[in-house]
């Protein structure tokens, strides 16, 4: 089996629905994505393997937002603060542990 290009690939839903219905775009999802990208960059070599932090369109978890998913495991998280993002980075990306309290 071919190894994945990235050790971890994070997708932050940033979709905004025009009709006002629940969506990740109703939260500062892009700001949190930018924050996560900067934190991963700052940590650099302390995180084993390469990472990619991306914006995604609708991930179809609209009522649970804001959400992100980490591949290759396919672990979904809901977050609401920078502290949550820091915990996901430190526990999941750095230590390989799922953050159960944020998992959906």
C-alpha positions as CSV (number, residue, x, y, z in Angstrom):
1,X,0.0,0.0,0.0
2,X,1.3,3.4,-0.9
3,X,2.0,5.8,2.0
4,X,-0.1,9.0,2.1
5,X,1.5,12.2,0.9
6,X,0.6,13.9,4.2
7,X,0.7,12.3,7.6
8,X,-2.3,14.4,8.5
9,X,-4.7,16.4,6.4
10,X,-7.1,18.7,8.2
11,X,-10.2,20.0,6.5
12,X,-12.0,22.9,8.1
13,X,-15.6,23.4,6.9
14,X,-16.1,27.1,6.1
15,X,-19.3,26.8,4.1
16,X,-21.8,29.7,4.4
17,X,-25.4,29.1,3.6
18,X,-27.2,32.1,2.0
19,X,-30.6,31.2,3.6
20,X,-29.3,31.6,7.1
21,X,-29.6,27.9,8.0
22,X,-27.1,26.3,10.3
23,X,-23.6,26.2,8.8
24,X,-19.9,26.4,9.8
25,X,-19.7,29.8,8.1
26,X,-21.9,31.2,10.9
27,X,-18.9,30.9,13.1
28,X,-15.3,32.3,12.6
29,X,-14.4,29.0,10.9
30,X,-11.9,30.6,8.4
31,X,-10.2,32.4,11.3
32,X,-9.8,29.1,13.2
33,X,-8.4,27.4,10.1
34,X,-5.9,30.3,9.6
35,X,-5.0,29.9,13.3
36,X,-4.5,26.1,13.0
37,X,-2.4,26.6,9.9
38,X,-0.1,29.1,11.6
39,X,0.2,26.9,14.7
40,X,1.2,23.8,12.6
41,X,3.7,26.0,10.8
42,X,5.1,27.3,14.1
43,X,5.5,23.8,15.5
44,X,7.2,22.6,12.3
45,X,9.6,19.8,13.1
46,X,8.0,19.0,16.5
47,X,5.2,17.4,14.6
48,X,6.3,14.2,12.9
49,X,5.5,14.0,9.2
50,X,4.0,16.5,6.9
51,X,0.6,18.2,7.4
52,X,-1.8,20.1,5.3
53,X,-4.5,22.4,6.8
54,X,-7.2,23.2,4.2
55,X,-10.5,25.0,3.8
56,X,-13.3,22.8,2.7
57,X,-16.7,23.5,1.3
58,X,-19.7,22.0,3.0
59,X,-18.9,18.8,4.9
60,X,-22.6,18.1,5.6
61,X,-22.4,18.3,9.4
62,X,-24.1,21.7,9.4
63,X,-25.9,21.4,12.7
64,X,-22.8,20.4,14.5
65,X,-20.5,23.3,13.4
66,X,-18.0,24.5,13.3
67,X,-16.3,21.2,12.4
68,X,-13.1,19.8,11.0
69,X,-12.1,16.4,9.9
70,X,-8.6,14.9,10.1
71,X,-7.5,12.3,7.6
72,X,-6.3,9.6,7.2
73,X,-8.1,8.5,10.3
74,X,-11.4,10.3,9.4
75,X,-11.8,11.7,12.9
76,X,-14.4,14.5,13.2
77,X,-14.2,17.3,15.7
78,X,-16.4,20.2,16.8
79,X,-14.5,23.2,18.2
80,X,-15.3,26.6,19.5
81,X,-12.2,28.3,20.7
82,X,-8.5,28.6,20.0
83,X,-7.9,26.5,23.1
84,X,-9.9,23.7,21.4
85,X,-7.7,24.0,18.2
86,X,-4.5,23.9,20.4
87,X,-5.8,20.8,22.1
88,X,-6.5,19.1,18.8
89,X,-3.1,20.0,17.5
90,X,-1.2,18.9,20.7
91,X,-3.1,15.7,21.3
92,X,-4.1,14.4,17.9
93,X,-1.3,15.7,15.7
94,X,1.6,15.7,18.1
95,X,0.7,12.7,20.3
96,X,-1.6,10.7,18.1
97,X,-4.5,10.7,20.6
98,X,-8.1,11.5,19.8
99,X,-9.6,14.4,21.8
100,X,-12.7,12.6,23.0
101,X,-14.4,15.7,24.4
102,X,-14.4,17.4,21.0
103,X,-15.0,14.3,18.8
104,X,-18.3,14.0,17.0
